[in-house]
Amino acid sequence: MHRTHLLLALLALGSTACVPLPGPSGPQLTCATPSADTTGWSRIADSSGFSFLLPPGFRENSVEPVDSHVRGFEADGLTLSLDYGRYSNDLAGPHDASEGHLECPTQIGGHKAVVLLTWPDRMAYGVDAAWRDVRPGIHLWMGGAANTPNGQRALLTVLRSVRFDQP
């Protein structure tokens, strides 16, 4: 009888350990999360010498530049922005203490980059990437927000798809 209780207790513990518990941060991506399937996505060529993939349904918004080349895109539950110039965000600043975040140094499109994944306690899942000196003194920042973890993974895939015309 004692063995039966022990077996039931172990089964109960094992099943709870394997099921993600709901919480404010939900399921989280990691630096090693595989990219989403890009079948049916379109490559967007930017006039500044780089390109990236976008899933179907994105539309471009009108954005007013200040001191650099900027663009904005949106789809249901997703936003994406980019800033290409001398003063683009390098993601080196302090991060909001209310957010969970993960910094992933990597290489994308033949250039060193840093990817930042964030999980705020409410609203959106964030993804940002910064490339320094893609041309001397010129930097690229791209970032977005999603209302679901799957949307965050799609945005991570967009950032990983960046390619530069020159090495």
C-alpha positions as CSV (number, residue, x, y, z in Angstrom):
1,M,0.0,0.0,0.0
2,H,2.8,2.4,0.9
3,R,4.4,1.8,-2.6
4,T,1.1,2.8,-4.3
5,H,1.0,6.1,-2.5
6,L,4.6,6.8,-3.3
7,L,4.0,6.0,-6.9
8,L,1.0,8.3,-7.1
9,A,2.9,11.1,-5.4
10,L,5.8,10.8,-7.9
11,L,3.4,10.7,-10.8
12,A,1.6,13.8,-9.5
13,L,4.9,15.7,-9.0
14,G,6.2,14.6,-12.4
15,S,3.2,15.8,-14.3
16,T,3.1,19.2,-12.5
17,A,6.8,19.7,-13.2
18,C,6.3,19.2,-17.0
19,V,3.3,21.5,-17.4
20,P,4.2,25.2,-17.6
21,L,2.3,27.2,-15.0
22,P,0.4,30.2,-16.1
23,G,2.0,33.5,-14.9
24,P,2.4,37.1,-16.0
25,S,5.4,36.3,-18.1
26,G,4.0,33.2,-19.9
27,P,6.2,31.0,-22.0
28,Q,9.5,32.6,-22.8
29,L,11.8,32.5,-25.8
30,T,15.5,31.8,-25.4
31,C,18.5,32.7,-27.5
32,A,18.3,29.2,-28.9
33,T,14.6,29.3,-29.8
34,P,14.3,28.1,-33.4
35,S,13.1,30.6,-36.0
36,A,9.5,30.3,-37.3
37,D,8.7,28.8,-40.7
38,T,9.1,31.5,-43.3
39,T,7.3,29.8,-46.1
40,G,5.1,32.5,-47.8
41,W,7.1,35.4,-46.3
42,S,8.3,38.3,-48.5
43,R,11.8,39.8,-48.5
44,I,11.7,43.6,-48.1
45,A,14.6,45.4,-49.7
46,D,15.5,48.6,-47.9
47,S,17.1,51.5,-49.8
48,S,19.8,51.7,-47.2
49,G,21.4,48.4,-48.3
50,F,19.8,45.7,-46.2
51,S,16.8,43.5,-46.4
52,F,14.6,41.4,-44.1
53,L,11.7,38.9,-44.3
54,L,8.1,39.9,-43.3
55,P,5.2,37.5,-42.8
56,P,2.0,38.1,-44.8
57,G,-0.4,40.7,-43.4
58,F,2.2,43.4,-42.6
59,R,1.6,46.9,-43.9
60,E,4.0,49.8,-43.8
61,N,3.1,52.9,-41.8
62,S,4.2,56.5,-42.6
63,V,7.0,57.5,-40.2
64,E,8.7,61.0,-39.9
65,P,12.5,60.7,-39.7
66,V,14.4,63.0,-37.4
67,D,18.1,62.3,-38.0
68,S,18.1,58.9,-39.7
69,H,16.3,56.5,-42.0
70,V,13.2,55.1,-40.2
71,R,10.4,52.8,-41.2
72,G,7.4,51.2,-39.3
73,F,5.2,48.2,-40.1
74,E,2.3,46.6,-38.4
75,A,0.0,43.5,-38.6
76,D,-2.7,42.2,-36.3
77,G,-1.1,42.1,-32.8
78,L,2.4,43.0,-34.1
79,T,4.5,46.1,-34.7
80,L,8.0,46.5,-36.1
81,S,10.2,49.6,-36.5
82,L,13.7,50.2,-37.8
83,D,16.2,53.1,-37.4
84,Y,19.3,53.2,-39.6
85,G,21.8,56.0,-39.0
86,R,24.4,57.5,-36.7
87,Y,22.3,57.6,-33.5
88,S,20.4,54.3,-33.7
89,N,19.7,52.6,-30.4
90,D,22.6,50.3,-29.4
91,L,20.5,48.5,-26.7
92,A,23.4,49.2,-24.2
93,G,21.3,51.4,-21.9
94,P,19.6,50.3,-18.7
95,H,16.6,48.1,-19.0
96,D,13.3,48.6,-17.2
97,A,13.4,46.7,-13.9
98,S,9.7,45.7,-14.3
99,E,10.6,43.7,-17.4
100,G,12.1,40.3,-17.7
101,H,14.7,40.4,-20.4
102,L,17.4,38.3,-22.0
103,E,20.3,39.6,-24.0
104,C,21.6,37.4,-26.9
105,P,24.9,38.4,-28.5
106,T,24.9,36.9,-32.0
107,Q,25.8,37.3,-35.6
108,I,23.1,38.2,-38.1
109,G,23.6,39.0,-41.8
110,G,27.4,38.7,-41.5
111,H,27.6,41.4,-38.7
112,K,27.8,41.2,-34.9
113,A,24.4,42.0,-33.3
114,V,22.8,41.9,-30.0
115,V,19.2,40.7,-29.7
116,L,17.1,41.6,-26.6
117,L,14.0,39.6,-25.7
118,T,11.7,41.2,-23.1
119,W,8.6,40.0,-21.2
120,P,6.9,42.8,-19.4
121,D,4.5,42.1,-16.6
122,R,1.6,43.3,-18.9
123,M,0.7,44.0,-22.5
124,A,3.4,43.1,-25.1
125,Y,6.3,40.7,-25.7
126,G,9.3,42.6,-27.1
127,V,12.1,41.8,-29.5
128,D,14.9,44.2,-30.4
129,A,18.2,43.9,-32.3
130,A,21.1,46.3,-32.8
131,W,24.0,46.2,-35.3
132,R,26.9,48.6,-34.7
133,D,28.9,50.0,-37.6
134,V,27.3,48.2,-40.4
135,R,29.0,51.0,-42.3
136,P,31.6,53.2,-40.6
137,G,29.6,55.2,-38.0
138,I,26.2,53.9,-39.2
139,H,24.1,51.6,-37.1
140,L,20.9,49.6,-37.5
141,W,18.3,49.1,-34.8
142,M,15.1,47.0,-35.4
143,G,12.5,46.2,-32.8
144,G,8.9,45.3,-32.3
145,A,6.2,44.2,-29.9
146,A,3.7,41.3,-30.1
147,N,0.7,40.4,-28.0
148,T,1.5,36.7,-27.9
149,P,4.6,34.5,-27.5
150,N,4.1,33.2,-31.1
151,G,4.1,36.8,-32.3
152,Q,7.3,37.4,-30.4
153,R,8.8,34.4,-32.1
154,A,7.7,35.7,-35.6
155,L,9.4,39.0,-34.8
156,L,12.6,37.3,-33.7
157,T,12.5,35.4,-37.0
158,V,12.2,38.8,-38.9
159,L,15.3,40.1,-37.1
160,R,17.3,37.0,-37.7
161,S,16.4,37.3,-41.5
162,V,18.3,40.6,-41.9
163,R,20.8,40.6,-44.7
164,F,23.2,43.3,-45.7
165,D,24.1,44.1,-49.3
166,Q,27.8,44.5,-48.5
167,P,29.8,42.2,-46.0
